[in-house]
C-alpha cells in the first residue's frame, strides 16, 4: 500500500503528486460562472476551444472526463 509523504504517494515503483482538488471546478459550476449551458462547456472542452481545462476520452470509451482549472476560468 502506498504511503502519503509530503504531498506525494510513494512506493517502490511509483511516485506522483496529488492535485489539489480545490483547483478544479465542476462542469456545472463553470457553466454557471460563464452564464452558459453545461453542454456548451463540455463541447468547448472536447473541441479544445477553451484553454481553461481538458476533456479526455479513454480508449474504447464513449464517455469523457473533464478537468477545469479554477484559476484559468
DOVOLO-229377 format. One record per residue (C-alpha): residue in one letter; x, y, z. Coordinates in steps of 0.02 Angstrom, whole numbers, plus 50000, padded with zeros to 5 digits. Layout:
# residues N
AXYZ/...
END
This chain:
# residues 73
X500005000050000/X500735017249953/X501075029250095/X500735047950094/X502295058350116/X502435077350090/X501095078249956/X501725062649866/X501135044749866/X502645033549858/X503035015149847/X504495005849769/X503975009349589/X502755023949582/X502795042049641/X501555055449587/X500915071749654/X499115073149712/X498195087649631/X497385099849747/X495535096849715/X495135114849759/X495985119649594/X494655110649493/X492875116049452/X491395105349400/X490545107249232/X489005114149321/X490005127149417/X490955132649261/X489335134249162/X488565144849300/X490095156149308/X490085158149118/X488205160549102/X488155145948980/X487425128548973/X488365113449037/X488325105948862/X489155121648793/X490585119648917/X490755101048877/X490795104048689/X492045118348705/X493225107348806/X493025092448690/X493385103248537/X494875111548626/X494105128848604/X494285133048788/X496015134048865/X495465133049047/X495285114149051/X495355097348966/X494155084048905/X494885066548900/X494095051148824/X494915034648865/X495235021848729/X493665011448689/X492545022848792/X491125034248740/X491205044948898/X492325059948932/X493135065149094/X493355083849121/X494605094449215/X494315113149231/X495625123949315/X494835136749431/X496235149349408/X496125149049218/X494225150349211/
END
